[in-house]
């Protein structure tokens, strides 16, 4: 007989958004079960040993976007979660004798910019003010459920309330907002700056997690998306969780269990049970069933509706929308164990310095980034890939043996699907060699210092973490897949077209990054649909 348990709600996927959603539901009094396919909770935000004595964040690798409200509500700091800031944000090697550092305060960044353009240094405060003003509005909207087509008066009121925030922006900011949503990153940055290194420093964010060029229309929004965050109360700051990204989800797991959440590991879901048009539970691969009138999926929408939901439960029109959902971020992830720190030709030295503690961006110009994309589009791999390297052990010494280090390599552009029928299983090692060689060109001791490596091609990311096409955002951040159209027009309120089935992952508003907002927003909508007192609902997850 198949073991069956009955719960109030079941969450598919124990990534950070699934844990956040489970926590808020449990705090409202529901009996919640989380089903995680892997042996460890956390989804893509996990820390594991990948070489003897070396631990690192496996996929997600840096923190800024995590909502402070989620941190406070879940009591994550009291559970031991600590964040360490980077002394500067980014370091860009540009040539044998040239580099650019970004961050460390406005005046210091302006001083760096003056090496390349006095005008760019003078206009920088205005550029930051523009991003701050627009970012503050969008940061607030990220914590709200978008207006949903077909929601009647409640949806109209939500649209008016959220639209009112945008309407209050000055006319100049409205123009900037439209530019950021519709133009390419190059067009926007050309309108502000004249120096190629300065444009590269900002343009890198426009292609993070996107299989796109900085010349792609709409790429400027991806740049904006990465400014939403804060760390330790500082807007726009980035840093590291002590113990790696897994420290975040381990703390979340403890908060969930303290609230009464049941977490099942090694429990991949095979199917969502649908009866008479309603979700009634899930079937696990091992034959177990968890029955519940609420099913919330913290997985890519394409994975949910193509693999887990019976096709007969969906209309032909909705299946067409699912078929058109766009995935693929061009991401190749590596973690490497190092015997010593990289010795950059442009800034020599292997003793720990602030540039080792920054985001090290190998992408010296927008043209370099565009060429990387065009190569990957034509041949599957970039001849000269974009690489962001972080060395968290320079800040968190618990990750590597004394005197040695771990590095996260976030690499682009690598096509989600290779041309001519080739598989990533055939070329993953060659691609990893290419990435090591790319870093070695800027830091000639790098290749010789690599003691071990962990490789995650786009296919590996999909197999291991359910990131369809290797897409770290759970769906492209393009105008047709944002806000009221994420993931699908008419289903932006986290509700699937099946009663009782909800979406709580990064494929919903506001998108990818370790923020917790999709999970928190989804929990609020689930509780709105339940027969809970208004006071309870609002006290748990706010308005």
Steps between C-alpha positions, in 0.01 A plus 500: 500500500633845406582706813285812500508799730250784523611860553357849456766596244785337313791688344682357197868589536700596808685794349501828687167621357331172588631526856385860530151412376482199734607712798229762453230237444607312812503819707140554392409160643519267199656156512762517226727244333793593275614239246863546394648278229861520619671373812535853633255784536565830325456453125769696319601682822708227665852458633678167442851358505615460140869414560650354820511781755340758268138614534317758294161628389420258221274703269373829651813670624441854633235686696332839485141455387376309809203695637579642848137434598551129430823501702321662794177297485687170485746608770794398282761707680400349833555162337861594429478649151769766447580706192841646415526786253754534222743789560440604139234368266688415178849485353544499121839413348519701176854458365846404622530829685142621535210410726185652644364462852136571574364568847638596837297820507398761244811718523732204463312371195510846347876505553526171309280633219722808461776269375284453191264798480459809716152547356394148602619564854298822519178343370522188719298647794212580262509147358492347848215735599300384198551133583419563868177686428369245252640210701319612817165486319570165337640358824164574663309350205714185527332433835147523357295269283456644149153587369354200328288494186155373591511587872220753468481785751779369730735477203401848385565647844838327514591638157399852605698478823815368337466720194462799729851446633641515150278799414652696788845484342611828337469516122876463456497182708208362302712540187789324673266221608373445145859501373603240757211271413523524121849600388824309485756549775739657248242759394429598859865509606602693185252764610679541832869421459777540242771263628499137386635363834232686696229369269641149539493531880126567496416302188608168650186494717286520186602152385515319836265204474397598147588332173528840336733773382520845656365604159183291545188717542376471859842403641507825697227361727725215611752766606226666707386168652838457666476837680192406707693351788659605824731341752524580869280804437709639212313534171671344200767324709605142421679249718527147634309290747745351750503129420387562141153535352400176666518682834196701388286200415619298800385785725173514308458126546542539877243781504257284305542200728452721806172616345389138452591445133578142396792482256547185293840449335572262210135548413470601134144566383382300202159655446240740632171327573205681343142393568195674354708803405662535842850423625470245781861401569818358349640162406865439586731296279534234771123445508414708807220751481450825687139608470410863561248754369786746446796417273765769454773439243845650550620381160537654157150550347608308189603203715177516699259508208694287252603219735299496822146612413288266284452657153130416519467742794610796285321681220651508152544878533695466825717219361589734213607767750715242680660393172593863440659555842863601444788346698875492464755727665827403332651412838789262571595469871828379642649477846875461533736417786812719488846460649550878489320818398502620137790728415359754254742653252335840537511491882766249613509315829366181658452640850133564574403846373169677449485410131509131598199564726297667225303364209778449245345563159679384187305694238699814420253659258145481369647381169666209682162405652324531165762280330460237774126487433539488121753217527268297721203570277688372196716223645366426848807625690671837528859511377567756774230448765379749759617392845410637840721352770439530872745367757287477816778336703679836507217615728369172645799283596277204597468397135856384427813370677737765639690684227278357225181625336177423320370699206159520338509548123176626347555473126316614187416463213435128451195400299235299688489263202802434282474501120540200269361252752792529743442441869645690795613164633744485208651848536466596865864423583626692197280794597642490853854500358410803287373686808816421698710621205296820479577588862862393452546762228439770762657319798776271361534292818134401503504174302794363699328586829185294431492196728152380412187618324125448496331547162136591442412542133151628404393135478650421841314797651175365358560143616619592849281798589213494252625820334345445157756584233739591782286809561589643841205741476237225442403681181633789294465848649352659189210742472261220403596303815499772766255630761140434383623264226727284719480214442187533286247775437199425717702296752731758658331468840678167571181306419514229236196431280420209732328576829729440796821503292736792556842610376748631757835491319719745309293442187248735661531870582749654566728233350834343578764560764495387861235745621222293657246738347325245275455263796373772731266647238360157415431422866303823529281404202446148632385640833270744323330201342465323832230571756735686735422813696633810328703590806678167492579527132641849522697435816676204339608635162384860483292657230 
